[in-house]
Every structure is written in C-alpha cells, then in structure tokens.
C-alpha cells in the first residue's frame, strides 16, 4: 500500500511518549500510526497517552509500552460498506485495513465516507465562563473592547469557547461579567445564535478567579464546567467528564503539558560545592493549569459571599478537608492562551 495518506502520521515503535505528543502537536492530529521499521504495529491515540500519564507513566517510556492492544481494525475481507458502518458506529476517526498477515494495506478516514464531522458525545452540562476581567495583557485593545469580544477571524474569543462546548450539547452558559459588561450583554442580545442560552451574573467589584461563583448558589445544581475567557482547549470534553466522574472528583483541573529544552549543561551541587550531578542540555516537562475546570455544585456553598477568592484557594481548601481533586492532561498544542499579544497574533497568523 502507498502510505501517502499517512506519511506525516507515522512514528517508530521505539519513540518516546513525549516524541509522540510532539508529533501530534506538530501535525495537528490526535492519532499516529506506529511502525516497527516497515511493519505496522498499532495506532497510538491521544487517549492512550492521557491514560498513561494519569497512571503516572514517564514521558520517556516508549510508545510501545502504552499501546492499547484491543483496538478494532478492518480486514481485507471486509466490504467498504462494512467498514463505513463500523466507523459510524464507533465514531472512529480512521480505520486501518489489515491483510491476513497483519500488513497495513489501506486506511480509511472519517472524511472518506462522511461530509460532516464526527458527532461528539452529548454531555449537556452548564458552562461558566469567567468574563469579568480587564484583559490588561491585551491593552490598549481592551481599553476599547472587553476581552471576551476580541475578534478571532469571523467570531469573538468567547464565541470560539462557547462553540466548542456546543459541539457536546452544552447550551447553557453563565457569564461572570464586570468590566464593560454592558457591551458584552449588548453583543449577545443582538447576536442571532440559538445555540446559546446566556445568563449573566455581575461582580460589583473584582472577586478573584472564583469569588463570583458564590452568586450561582441555588442556580446550578449539577456538575458544571468553568473556563477562563481567554483559553481554547482542543480535546474531547466528554472524556474529561468521564475521568471526573469515574474518579469521583469534586474538582478536575485540566492541565496542559509544557516542554522546555535547556540549551546548557546543568549542575547540581551539595554542601561545600561538591558536584552531585551533571546533565547536558536536559529537557523538562511540566503540567500547568490551563484555566478549565469541572466542579461539583456543592462547592458553590463553600465560596464566601462578596469576598475576593481565587479558584486555587477553593482547590486547596477542598484538599484540606480530604476532598478529591483530579488533573486531566491535554497536550501543549491542544491549549491556546489568547490573553497575551504573542499568542493572540499566532492564532490570527499575523
């Protein structure tokens, strides 16, 4: 088989998890085809990597160690119609076709059969968007326009965020507003979009990243998402929710992996300046807070009324009383911070 379809989606079986993540981000894809030289081994999905990280796997492990051996593939004997129906039933992005000897002879992608994108699992939960900040990192633009209404091509930042949730059947949006609130309300009142059911709750003064949530007591009685209004997450929101529920978390923080290469040799010393470790150009990976969360509704009763209160304080207080706080990782390329000029210009391709 000619591999033109997948030439940018292949990875060697001995590659590390980190290399797999980096390739996915570079190519803008969520799965790779794993080969041992010229022999097809398996698919590697972002889900495989996320499950491995959640189990504490090192990113230096080989992708071979985390591959799901139970993935479903098509056989040469299957008809094209059978493959199409199987892909639709599984909502599979692609379906490799194998010979009787396990050789990869064809690959079908969703777009080969269907004109619409894969239907996302509907979760239909409320979404709270923290839209009350001044957006000082984007001044002077935010001196005129509130950050949520800053344009991204044909939409605004806040619409880009909301539309990602709409794909999962989330239509109820609660906007925490303060700075230039009247402009945000005016915009949505004159926007013809039936996908949005918008509710507002107003901070009379800045209340931090979570203080305004106290205004939602008795208004939200189910699990809900919280998102900053300057970040975009390109991941499976239903999988994040599944992780949250399966682990019985009270709070789930969505993290993003950030990778840094140190261009120098690093040195560690002990007392008296004695060398203990010398490492040449180390590479470091951290999980950072992306600005998206899932919360249980009872937490609204734990937020003080009319007081400055950060969501990090809520997280720390939940942990102090032995409440369960989980972290769900997404790749570096799946997270965009639009709250500063450099990243904003990148998404506009300026």
Secondary structure by P-SEA (a helix, b strand, c coil): ccccccccccccccccaaaaaaaaaaacccbbbbbccccccccccaaaaaaaaaaccccccccccccccccccccccccaaaaaaaaaaacccbbbbbcccccccccccccccccccccccccbbbbbbcccccccccccccccccccccccccccaaaaaaaaaaaacccbbbbbcccaaaaaaaaaaaccccccbbbbbbcccccccccccccccccccccbbbbcccccccccaaaaaaaaaaacccbbbbbbbbbbbccbbbbbbcccccccccccbbbbbbbcccccccccccccccccccccccaaaaaaaaaaaccbbbbbbbccccccccccaaaaaaaacc
